[in-house]
Amino acid sequence: MTTRAGFVALIGEPNAGKSTLLNRMVGAKVSIVTHKVQTTRTRIRGVAMEGDAQLVFVDTPGLFKPRRRLDRAMVAAAWGGAADADVVVLMIEAHRGITEGVETILDGLEEIGTGRKVALAINKIDRVPAEKLLGLAENLNSRYTFAETFMISAERGHGVDDLRQWLAGKLPESPWLYPEDQIADLPMRMIAAEMTREKLTLRLHQELPYQLTVETENWEERKDGSARVDQLIYVVRDGHKGIVLGKRGETIKAVSQAARAELEEFLDRKVHLFLQVKVRPNWLEEAERYSEMGLDFKDGN
């Protein structure tokens, strides 16, 4: 049997639907999905099987105009992820079309597209009429020679199987890179931290999305088969600590319950989750926090 395996990078603007597509391809919730822009910080890889091929997805942070060190490190990670991949998929939102951000990505593709196949996936196709879709596809293909164009709805699953089959056929012949039963190569500690951070982001919306990070400080396997997980939530100032805790600790309690439920479902066993909030004014400038997120601190320079 000839097996294939390789890396697939999903690139696009923030909120283009990359995490939703990754979860749909992998069939499990691996990458953090929220309606909040710029939530994927780590290059989480999901592993999907398609026939004899193993697709390893590099879910890159959205590409956008960087303003701060964290932003610059995220953008560097996104292009780095694409440059390391065998196949790249550029995701565009059908209803937004060619934005300024998409223009910038098209320019960047000239460089990283050399020597690898780049497919175009127009997402959220249910939001625009067919003729507008065809016009957009033609326009994009006149700007860059895409190997193939797919019309998809990551949320509903339309066109996703076709894309996955095409990707599988484009990967190099190779033994599989991961055991078949492994869906993400991120250590569980990091996935658990992402789950808690997602719940915080959803709960707090606008209030402090970027100023907090979550780290899994301790993971203890218990004799009864359950796990005790201790996590630290870092915020930049005292006032933020109050927001995260909420009135009489209600916010943190709700976040903890939601994160624990999702973690239990993911691990299929009981989890005891303990959250603590700490003020660290400079965490955005600490190299260690970046490596926890799978980013390179130096990329932010």
N, C-alpha and C positions, 0 to 999 in steps of 0.2 A: 504493500500500500504506500502510495506517495503522499506524504503529509506536507502541508504548507503551514508556515507561521510567520508572523511579522507584526510590525507596529503601524497603527493607523492613528493619525492625528486629526482631531476635529478642531478647526479654527473658525473664528468669526468674531463678530462684535459681542459685547456682553448681552445676555438675554436672547441670543439668536436661537437657543434651544439645544445647545450642545449637550448639556447634562441630561436633558430629557431623552435625547436620541441615544446617548450612551446607556442609560438605564433600560431603554426599550430594546437595544441590541443585546445587552448582557442578560436581560430578564430579571434583574434584581436591582434594588436601589443602592447604588454604590456611590455615585457622585452626588453631592449635595444639590438639591433642586429647590430654588425659591424664586419668588417673583422679583426679588431684590437684585439690582444690577451688581455685577462683580462679586459673586459669592464663592466661585471656585478659586481657591488660592493654590491648591496643591495639584500637581500633575497626577491625579488619580488615574490609575489604569484599570479598566474593566476588561475581563477576558471573556470572549464569546466564541462558541464553537459553531462552525458552519460546515457540515460534511466532514471532510478530512482536514479542514483548515482551522487554525486557531488564530483569532484576531485579537490582538492586544491593543486596546484603545488608550491613547494618551489624551486625557481630557484637559486641554490647556485653558488657562485663564482667558477671558475675553480680551480681544485686542482693542485698546482705546488709547487716547492721548494721556501719557503718564504725567502726573504733576508732582507726586512725592516719591520718596525712596521706595515705599512698598509698591506703588504703582509701577515704577520702573522695573523693579525685580519681577513683578508679575508679567509685564509685557515681554521681558527678556526670556522668561520661562516659556511663554507661549510660542515665540519664534523658535526657541531652542527645541521645544517638543516637536515642532513641525519639521525642523531640520534633521531630527533624529529618526523620523518615521519613514517607512517604506512607501506608504500611500497617504496623501493628505486630502481631507474633505473640507472644502470651504462652505460654511453654512450661511445663507442669506435669508433674511425674513422677507417673504413675498410682499407683504403690505408696506414695508419700509423701502424696499428697492435699493438703489445704489446711493447710499448715504456718503457723507464725507469720510466716515470711518471705513466703509467698504472700499472707497477709492484708495485709501492708504494701504489697506491690506492687499489690493490688487497690485500696487507698486511693489510691495514686499515679496509677492509671489514670484516675481521675475527671478529673484535671487534664490529662494529656497526651492522653487519648482524644478530646477535643473536636476535631471537624473532621477526624478521620481514622478509617479503619476499623481495628478491633482484632479479630483472630481468636484463638481459643483452640486450642492444639494440646496434646492430652494424650499425652505420650510414654511409651515403655516399656510399651505396652499388653499385651505378652505376660506381664507380671508379675502381672496381677490378673484375676479372673473378669469376664465381660461385664456382669453385673448391677451389680457394684460400679462399673464404668466409667460406666454410664448414670447412676447415682446421683451420682457425682462431677461429671459434666457438667451435670446439672440444678442441683446445688447452686451450681456456679460461675456458671452463667447466671442464677441468681436474684440473685447479688451484683453482676453487671455485664452489660450488654447486649452480648454479643459478636456480631459480624456473622456469624460462622460458627464451628462447632466441628469439629475434626478429630481423629480417633483415629489416632495414628501410632506407628511404631517407627523412629526415625531410624537406629538401628544396622542394622536389617534392611531398611529401605526401604519398609515397609508404609505406605500412605497418603501417602507423600511426593509422588508425582506429582500426586495430587488437590490437595494443598495448593499445589503450585507452579502448577498450572493456574489455580486460584482466584485466587492472588496476581496472576498475569499479567493476569487480566481486571479487576483492581481498580486497576491503575496508570493514571496519567493519559496521555493521548495526547501523545507527545513524541518527538523524534528520540532515537536511542540516545545514551547518555552516554559510552560507551567503545567503542573499536574491538572488533569481534566476537571477535578472538583473544586479548583480554586478560582474564585471570581474576582478577587482584587489582590494586587500585590502590596497594597498598603498595609502596614502592620495594624492589627485591630485597634491598638491604642489610638491611632490617628483617625481611623474611621469613626470610633466612638466620640472623639473630640469634635469631628465634623458634624456628627448628628446633633450634639448639644449646641454647637454654634448655629446650626440651621434653626433649631427651635428658638434660640435667643433672637436671631434675625427676624424670624416670622413674628415673634411676640412684640419686639420693640420697634419694628418698622424703621421709621426715619430717625429714631432717637440717637442711637449710637452704633451704626452698623460696622464702621471701620475701626472704631476705637477699642474694640475688644477682640480678644483671642482666647481660645480654650486649649488647655493642655491636659492630657491624661497623665496624672502624676504617678498613679499607682494602679496596678492590675493584679488582683490576687485570686487565684483559683481556689475554690473551697472544696472540702471533702464531699459535700453533698451535691457537687456538680454545678453549683451556682458560681458567680463571679462577683467580687467586690471591686468596684471601679471608683477611684477618687480623681476628681478633676478640679483644676484651678481655672477660674475665669479671670483673665487680666483686663483691667480697665485703666484708663489714663488718669482719671481724677476722682476724688471723693464723691462728687455729685453723681458721677456715673454709677458708682457702687450702689447708691440709693435707688437709682432707676432700675438696675438689674435685680436688686432684692425685691423692690416693690413694697406697697403698703403691707405692713405686718408680714413681710416675706412671701406675699402671695405670688409675685412674678416668678421668683426663683423656684418656688414649689411647683408651679404649673410647668415650667420649663423642664424641671427635673423629672416630673412624672411622664411628660411627653417623650423626652429623650430615652428614659428607661424603657418605656413600652416599645419604642422602635428598636432599641438595642436588643431587647429580649426576643423580639420577633426575628431579628436578623440572626441572632446566635442560637435561637430555638432553645433557650434555657433561662433560668431565673437570674436576674442581675440586681445587685444592690448598688445604687448610684449615689455618690455623695459629692455635692458641688460646694465650692468655696469661692468667694469673690475677693480678689486682691487688687489693691491699687499699685500700679507700676507705671509712673509717669512716662518713662522712656522706652516702653517695650517696643515701640515702632522703630527704635534705633538699636535694638539689641540683636546681634548676629544669631544668637542661639534661638530666638523666637522664629527667625526666618528658616533655619534648618528644620525646626519642628514642622514648618509648613511645606517643606520640600522645595523651598526657594533658596537662591544664592544671595546672601547679603550684599556681596560685591556688585551684583547686577544692578543694584539700586543707585550706584554712584553716578 
